[in-house]
Amino acid sequence: MKHKNYLRCFIFTLFAGLFIVGTQAYAATQIAKVTSFKGDVVIQAGTKFISVKQIGQPVNTGDRIQTKKGEVELTFNDGAVLKVRPFTNTSVDEREEKSGFWIFKTKKPVRRLTCFVGKMRFKSGSSKRENYLQTPTSVCALRGSDAAVGYNNIDSLLNMYQGEAAVTGKFLKGFFADPGVSAADKSAVYKSLSTAHETVQKAKTPAALAKAKVKALEVVKEASKELSKNADPAVKEQAQLAGAAADASIAAAKARAAAEETKNAKEDAAKAKEKAEKEKQQAEEEAEKAKEEAEKAKEEAAKAREEAAKAKDKAEKEKLEVVAKEAEENAKKAEAEAKKAEAEAKKAEADANKAAGAEKKAAEAEKKADQAADDAEAAADEGAKAADAGDLAGAEKAAKDAEKAADDAADAKEEASDAVKDVVTTTAETTAETTAETTSETTSETTSETTSETTAATTTAATTTSTSSTTSTTSTTTTTTTSKETTVSPSS
C-alpha cells in the first residue's frame, strides 16, 4: 500500500505542470526561486522553456532544470539550497506522501530531487520535510543536511558532506568530479530536453506549437524510460505507468498537430478556390470580349466586301478588294482568338470546380482530424487516470487507443494534403502556361516591332545614301561644266 501511494505521487512528479494529457492538468506550485546563476540555464515548466535571466525566477514543483556551460542555485521556501552544476539535468518536486497501513496511514511532507545526468549538491532547510536524492538507478533517503549526488549514465554517485543516507540501489561513494559535457551528450533525457527547447523556440504557428508540445512530452517519456532502471521496485513500476501515460499523451499531441496541419491544408484549399474563381471570372470576361471583337471584325469584313462589290472604277475596286481581304483576315484572327479565349474560360471553370472539390475534401478531412484529435485526448485522459490508479493494463490500453486515433488524424491530414497538392499543382501549371504565352506574345510583338524599325531605318539610310550620291554627282558635273565654260570662254 505504501508503494501504491508513492506511485501515485510519483506520477504527479513526472507530469506536474506538463499539461499532462488532454485537458487534464495539475496546478503548478512555487517551491523555490533562483538565488544565483551564471551561464546557460533553462527551466522546463510545462510547455514553456524559460532561460534563466534574473535572480528570483520562480521554480515550481515538477519543473526540470538543465544547465549547459552554466550553473544555478535554487533556494527552497524552507531555506534548503540546491546547487546544480554544469551539463546537468534534474527535476524538483515537493508533495505529501502517504505511509502506514489501514487506519494507521499518515501523511508526510517529502521533497524529491532527481538527477538524470550531471551533478547537484543539496543542503537541507529548516522544515521537517524528508529529502530524497535520486538518480535513474538509485534512491538516497538523506539523513543528514549536506550531500552531493550525480549520474554519468552508468554509475550513481554520492558524496556525503554531513550526515548519513539510507540507500536503495548502488552508489559509488566519495568525492566525484562533474560528469561534464561528455555524459550530457550521451543522456537521452538531456538531449531530449535540448531538442524540445530548440523546437519550442522556433515554433510560431499553431501547427508548429502542437509539434513542439510533442517534443516536450517526449522528455517525460525519456525520463520514465531512464527511471525504469531504478533498483527500487516502486520506482520501476511507476516508470512503466508514467511511460504508458506519456505514450498516450504523445499520441494525443501528435493527433492535435495533425489536426492543425489539416486545418492549414483546408485554408490553402480555400485560397486556391478563391483564386480559381477569380481566374474563371476573368477568363469568362475576356472570352466575352473576344467574342464581341470577333463579331465586330466579321461585320467590318462583310461591310468591306460589300463596298468592294459596289465599286465601278477598276482601280477603286482593286483597292477596296485589298481592304476587304485584310478585314476578312482580321475577322478570322479575331474568331480564332475568341475560340481560344472560350477554351481558356472552360479550363478556368474546370480548375475552379476542381478547387471547390479540393476545398470540400479538405473540410471533410479537417472534421475527421479534429474528431480523431478529440478521441486521442480523451484516451490520454483515461491513460492518466489509469496510471494514477496504478492500472498498467488500463494505461497501456488507453495509449493504444490514443495511438489509433493519432493514426486516423494523420490519415486525414494526408487526404487534405493530397487534395491541396493537386490544386496547387494545377494552379502553378496554369500560371506557368499563361506566363509562357504572354512572354511569347510579347517577344513576338517586340521582335516584329524591332524588325520593322530596323527595316525602316535601313531603307531610310539607303535612300539617304542614294540621294547623297546623286547630289554629289550633280555637284561634280556642274563644277566640271562650269570649269569647261570658264576655260573655253577666254579662247573664244
C-alpha positions in Angstrom: 0.0 0.0 0.0 2.9 2.3 0.8 4.3 1.7 -2.7 1.0 2.4 -4.3 0.6 5.7 -2.6 4.2 6.6 -3.5 3.5 5.6 -7.2 0.5 8.0 -7.4 2.6 10.8 -6.1 5.5 9.9 -8.4 3.2 10.1 -11.5 2.4 13.6 -10.4 6.1 14.4 -10.3 6.7 13.3 -13.8 3.7 15.1 -15.3 3.3 18.1 -13.0 2.7 21.2 -14.9 3.2 19.5 -18.3 -0.4 20.0 -19.4 -0.3 16.3 -18.8 -2.7 14.7 -21.1 -5.7 16.1 -23.0 -7.4 18.7 -20.9 -6.3 17.3 -17.5 -3.6 19.4 -15.8 -2.1 19.9 -12.4 -1.8 23.3 -10.8 1.8 24.4 -10.5 3.0 25.4 -7.0 6.1 27.5 -6.5 8.5 25.7 -4.2 11.8 27.6 -4.8 13.4 30.5 -6.6 16.7 31.2 -8.3 19.2 32.9 -6.0 22.2 32.8 -8.2 23.2 31.7 -11.7 25.8 32.0 -14.4 25.9 30.7 -18.0 23.2 28.8 -19.8 20.4 27.6 -17.6 16.9 26.5 -18.8 13.8 25.6 -16.8 11.2 23.4 -18.3 7.8 24.4 -16.8 5.0 22.7 -18.6 5.2 23.5 -22.3 7.4 26.5 -21.6 11.2 26.6 -21.7 12.4 29.6 -19.7 16.0 30.7 -20.0 17.1 32.0 -16.6 18.0 35.7 -16.9 17.3 37.1 -13.4 17.5 36.4 -9.7 14.2 35.5 -8.2 13.0 33.4 -11.2 10.3 31.1 -9.6 10.6 27.3 -9.7 7.5 25.1 -9.4 7.0 21.6 -8.3 7.6 19.2 -11.2 9.9 21.7 -13.0 13.0 20.4 -14.7 16.3 22.3 -14.7 19.0 21.9 -17.3 22.4 23.6 -17.5 25.0 23.9 -20.3 28.1 25.8 -19.6 26.5 27.3 -16.5 25.2 26.6 -13.0 22.3 27.7 -10.9 21.5 27.8 -7.2 17.9 27.3 -6.0 16.7 28.3 -2.6 13.5 26.5 -1.4 10.8 28.1 0.7 12.2 26.4 3.8 15.7 27.7 3.2 17.1 24.4 1.7 19.6 25.0 -1.1 20.2 23.1 -4.3 23.2 23.8 -6.4 23.1 22.4 -10.0 26.5 22.0 -11.7 27.2 22.5 -15.5 25.8 20.0 -18.0 23.2 18.6 -15.5 19.5 17.7 -15.9 17.5 17.5 -12.7 13.8 17.6 -11.7 12.5 19.0 -8.4 9.3 18.1 -6.6 7.6 18.7 -3.2 4.4 16.9 -2.1 2.8 14.9 0.7 3.1 11.1 0.5 1.0 8.6 2.5 2.6 5.9 4.5 1.5 3.3 7.0 -1.3 0.7 6.8 -5.1 0.8 7.0 -6.3 3.2 9.8 -2.7 3.9 10.7 -2.0 5.8 7.5 -0.2 9.1 7.9 0.9 11.9 5.5 4.4 13.2 5.5 5.9 16.2 3.5 8.5 15.0 1.1 11.0 16.6 -1.3 12.3 14.5 -4.2 15.2 15.7 -6.3 16.2 13.6 -9.3 19.5 13.9 -11.2 19.2 12.3 -14.6 22.8 13.3 -15.6 25.4 15.6 -14.1 25.9 16.7 -10.5 24.0 18.6 -7.9 24.6 19.4 -4.2 21.8 19.8 -1.6 21.7 21.3 1.8 18.5 20.8 3.8 16.4 23.6 5.3 14.6 24.3 8.5 11.5 22.2 7.8 10.9 18.6 8.8 10.4 17.6 5.2 12.0 14.3 4.3 14.6 14.7 1.5 15.2 12.1 -1.3 18.1 12.5 -3.8 17.5 10.2 -6.7 19.2 9.0 -10.0 17.8 6.7 -12.7 19.3 3.7 -10.9 19.2 4.5 -7.2 17.4 6.4 -4.4 19.1 8.1 -1.4 17.0 9.0 1.7 19.0 11.8 3.1 19.6 11.5 6.9 21.9 14.5 7.0 22.0 18.1 5.9 24.6 18.2 3.1 25.2 15.8 0.2 26.1 15.7 -3.5 24.5 13.3 -6.0 25.5 12.7 -9.6 24.9 10.3 -12.5 27.2 9.7 -15.5 24.8 7.3 -17.5 26.4 4.3 -15.8 27.1 4.9 -12.1 25.1 6.7 -9.4 27.5 8.9 -7.4 27.1 10.1 -3.8 29.3 12.2 -1.5 28.0 12.9 2.0 29.5 16.1 3.4 27.4 15.9 6.6 25.1 13.2 7.9 24.1 9.8 6.6 21.9 8.3 3.9 19.6 5.3 3.6 20.3 3.9 0.1 18.2 1.8 -2.3 20.4 0.6 -5.1 24.1 1.2 -5.6 26.0 4.5 -5.2 29.7 5.0 -5.7 30.5 7.0 -2.5 33.1 9.7 -2.0 34.1 12.8 -3.8 33.5 12.9 -7.5 34.1 15.4 -10.4 31.4 16.7 -12.6 30.4 14.1 -15.2 30.5 17.0 -17.7 29.5 17.5 -21.3 30.6 14.0 -22.4 28.0 12.5 -20.1 25.3 15.0 -21.1 25.9 14.2 -24.8 25.0 10.6 -24.1 22.0 11.3 -21.9 18.7 10.6 -23.6 16.8 12.9 -21.2 19.4 15.8 -21.6 19.3 15.5 -25.4 15.5 15.3 -25.5 15.1 18.5 -23.5 17.6 20.3 -25.7 15.7 19.3 -28.8 12.4 20.2 -27.2 13.7 23.6 -26.1 15.0 24.4 -29.6 11.8 23.3 -31.2 9.6 25.4 -28.9 11.9 28.4 -29.6 11.4 28.1 -33.3 7.6 27.4 -33.2 5.4 30.3 -34.3 2.3 28.8 -35.9 -0.4 26.6 -34.2 0.8 23.6 -36.1 4.5 24.2 -35.1 3.5 24.7 -31.5 1.5 21.5 -31.5 4.6 19.6 -32.7 6.7 21.4 -30.1 4.2 20.0 -27.5 5.0 16.5 -28.7 8.7 17.2 -28.2 8.1 18.5 -24.6 6.1 15.3 -23.8 8.9 13.1 -25.2 11.1 14.5 -22.4 8.7 12.9 -19.9 8.8 9.6 -21.9 12.6 9.6 -21.8 12.6 10.3 -18.1 10.3 7.4 -17.4 12.5 5.1 -19.5 15.5 6.1 -17.5 13.7 5.6 -14.2 12.8 2.0 -15.3 16.4 1.2 -14.4 15.9 2.0 -10.8 16.6 -0.5 -8.1 13.5 0.5 -6.1 10.7 -1.8 -7.3 8.2 1.1 -6.7 10.1 3.4 -9.0 10.3 0.7 -11.7 6.5 0.2 -11.5 5.9 3.9 -11.6 8.2 4.3 -14.6 6.1 1.8 -16.5 2.9 3.6 -15.6 4.3 7.0 -16.4 5.7 5.7 -19.7 2.3 4.3 -20.7 0.6 7.6 -19.8 3.3 9.5 -21.7 2.7 7.4 -24.8 -1.0 8.3 -24.7 -0.1 12.0 -24.2 2.4 12.0 -27.1 -0.2 10.3 -29.3 -2.8 12.9 -28.4 -0.3 15.7 -29.1 0.6 14.2 -32.5 -3.1 13.9 -33.3 -3.7 17.6 -32.5 -0.6 18.6 -34.5 -2.1 16.6 -37.5 -5.4 18.4 -37.0 -3.6 21.8 -37.1 -1.8 20.8 -40.3 -5.2 19.6 -41.8 -6.7 22.9 -40.9 -3.8 24.7 -42.7 -4.4 22.5 -45.8 -8.1 23.4 -45.8 -7.2 27.1 -45.6 -4.8 26.6 -48.6 -7.6 24.9 -50.5 -10.0 27.8 -49.7 -7.4 30.2 -51.0 -6.9 28.1 -54.1 -10.7 28.1 -54.7 -10.9 31.8 -54.3 -8.1 32.3 -56.8 -9.6 29.9 -59.2 -12.9 31.6 -59.1 -11.3 35.0 -59.8 -9.4 33.5 -62.7 -12.6 31.9 -64.0 -14.4 35.2 -63.9 -11.6 37.0 -65.6 -11.4 34.3 -68.3 -15.1 34.5 -68.9 -14.9 38.3 -69.3 -12.0 38.0 -71.7 -13.9 35.3 -73.7 -17.0 37.5 -73.9 -14.9 40.5 -75.0 -13.0 38.4 -77.6 -16.4 37.1 -78.9 -17.7 40.7 -79.3 -14.5 41.7 -81.1 -14.8 38.8 -83.4 -18.4 39.7 -84.3 -17.4 43.3 -84.9 -14.5 42.2 -87.1 -16.8 39.9 -89.1 -19.3 42.7 -89.6 -16.5 45.1 -90.8 -15.2 42.4 -93.2 -18.7 41.9 -94.6 -19.1 45.7 -95.0 -15.8 46.0 -96.7 -16.6 43.2 -99.1 -20.0 44.8 -99.9 -18.3 48.2 -100.7 -15.8 46.4 -102.9 -18.6 44.7 -104.8 -20.3 48.1 -105.4 -17.2 49.8 -106.7 -17.4 50.5 -110.5 -14.0 52.1 -111.1 -11.4 49.3 -111.6 -8.7 50.9 -109.6 -11.1 51.8 -106.8 -12.5 48.2 -106.9 -9.0 46.7 -106.6 -8.2 49.0 -103.7 -11.4 48.0 -101.9 -10.7 44.3 -102.6 -7.4 44.6 -100.7 -9.1 46.3 -97.8 -11.9 43.6 -97.8 -9.3 40.9 -97.8 -7.4 42.4 -94.9 -10.7 42.8 -93.0 -11.6 39.1 -93.6 -8.1 38.1 -92.4 -8.6 40.2 -89.3 -12.0 38.6 -88.7 -10.5 35.1 -88.9 -7.9 36.0 -86.4 -10.5 37.5 -84.1 -12.6 34.4 -84.4 -9.6 32.2 -83.5 -8.8 34.4 -80.5 -12.4 34.1 -79.4 -12.3 30.4 -79.6 -9.0 30.3 -77.7 -10.5 32.6 -75.0 -13.5 30.4 -74.8 -11.3 27.3 -74.3 -9.4 29.1 -71.6 -12.6 30.1 -69.9 -13.8 26.4 -69.9 -10.4 25.4 -68.5 -10.6 28.1 -65.8 -14.1 26.8 -65.0 -12.8 23.2 -64.7 -10.0 24.4 -62.4 -12.5 26.3 -60.3 -14.7 23.2 -59.9 -11.6 21.2 -59.1 -10.5 23.7 -56.4 -14.0 23.7 -54.9 -13.9 19.9 -54.8 -10.5 20.1 -53.1 -11.8 22.5 -50.5 -14.7 20.2 -49.8 -12.4 17.2 -49.3 -10.1 19.3 -47.1 -13.0 20.4 -45.0 -14.2 16.8 -44.5 -10.6 15.8 -43.6 -10.4 18.7 -41.1 -13.6 17.3 -39.4 -12.1 13.8 -39.3 -8.8 15.1 -37.9 -10.5 17.2 -35.2 -12.6 14.3 -34.1 -9.6 12.0 -34.1 -7.6 14.5 -32.0 -10.5 14.8 -29.6 -10.7 11.0 -29.3 -6.9 10.8 -28.7 -7.1 13.4 -26.0 -10.0 11.6 -24.3 -7.9 8.4 -24.4 -4.9 10.2 -23.0 -7.1 11.4 -20.1 -8.1 7.8 -19.5 -4.5 6.8 -19.6 -3.6 9.4 -16.9 -6.4 8.2 -14.7 -5.4 4.6 -15.1 -1.7 5.4 -14.3 -2.8 7.4 -11.3 -4.8 4.4 -10.1 -1.8 2.1 -10.7 -3.6 0.3 -13.5 -0.9 -0.5 -16.0 -3.1 -2.5 -18.3 -5.6 0.3 -18.4 -2.9 2.9 -19.1 -1.4 0.7 -21.9 -4.9 0.2 -23.5 -5.5 4.0 -23.4 -2.1 4.5 -25.1 -3.1 2.1 -27.9 -6.5 3.9 -28.3 -4.8 7.3 -28.4 -2.2 6.0 -31.0 -5.0 4.6 -33.2 -6.8 8.0 -33.1 -3.5 9.7 -33.9 -3.1 7.4 -37.0 -6.7 8.4 -38.1 -5.7 12.1 -37.7 -2.5 11.5 -39.7 -4.6 9.8 -42.5 -7.0 12.8 -42.6 -4.0 15.1 -42.8 -2.7 13.2 -45.8 -6.1 13.3 -47.5 -6.2 17.1 -47.2 -2.6 17.5 -48.3 -3.2 15.4 -51.4 -6.3 17.4 -52.3 -4.5 20.7 -51.9 -1.3 19.4 -53.7 -3.4 18.6 -56.7 -5.0 22.1 -56.8 -1.7 23.9 -56.2 -0.1 21.9 -59.0 -2.9 22.8 -61.4 -2.7 26.5 -60.5 1.0 26.5 -60.9 0.8 24.9 -64.3 -1.9 27.3 -65.4 0.2 30.3 -64.2 3.2 28.9 -66.0 1.3 28.4 -69.2 -0.2 31.9 -69.1 3.2 33.4 -68.3 4.8 31.5 -71.2 2.1 32.6 -73.7 2.4 36.2 -72.5 6.1 36.1 -72.8 5.9 34.6 -76.3 3.4 37.2 -77.5 5.4 40.0 -76.0 8.6 38.6 -77.6 6.9 38.2 -80.9 5.5 41.7 -80.8 8.8 43.2 -79.7 10.7 41.2 -82.5 8.2 42.4 -85.1 8.5 46.0 -84.0 12.2 45.8 -83.8 12.4 44.2 -87.3 10.0 46.8 -88.7 12.0 49.6 -87.1 15.3 48.1 -88.4 13.9 47.7 -91.9 12.6 51.3 -91.9 15.9 52.5 -90.7 17.8 50.6 -93.3 15.5 51.8 -96.1 15.9 55.4 -94.9 19.7 55.0 -94.7 19.8 53.6 -98.2 17.6 56.4 -99.6 19.7 59.0 -97.8 22.9 57.4 -99.3 21.4 57.3 -102.8 20.3 60.9 -102.5 23.7 61.9 -101.2 25.4 60.1 -104.2 23.1 61.8 -106.7 23.7 65.2 -105.1 27.4 64.6 -105.2 27.4 63.6 -108.8 25.3 66.5 -109.8 27.6 68.8 -107.9 30.6 67.3 -109.7 29.1 67.6 -113.1 28.1 71.2 -112.6 31.6 72.0 -111.5 33.1 70.3 -114.5 30.8 72.1 -116.9 31.5 75.4 -115.3 35.1 74.7 -115.5 35.0 74.0 -119.2 33.0 77.0 -119.8 35.4 79.1 -117.9 38.3 77.5 -119.7 36.8 77.8 -123.2 35.4 81.2 -122.7 38.8 83.1 -123.0 39.8 81.2 -126.2 36.5 82.1 -127.8 
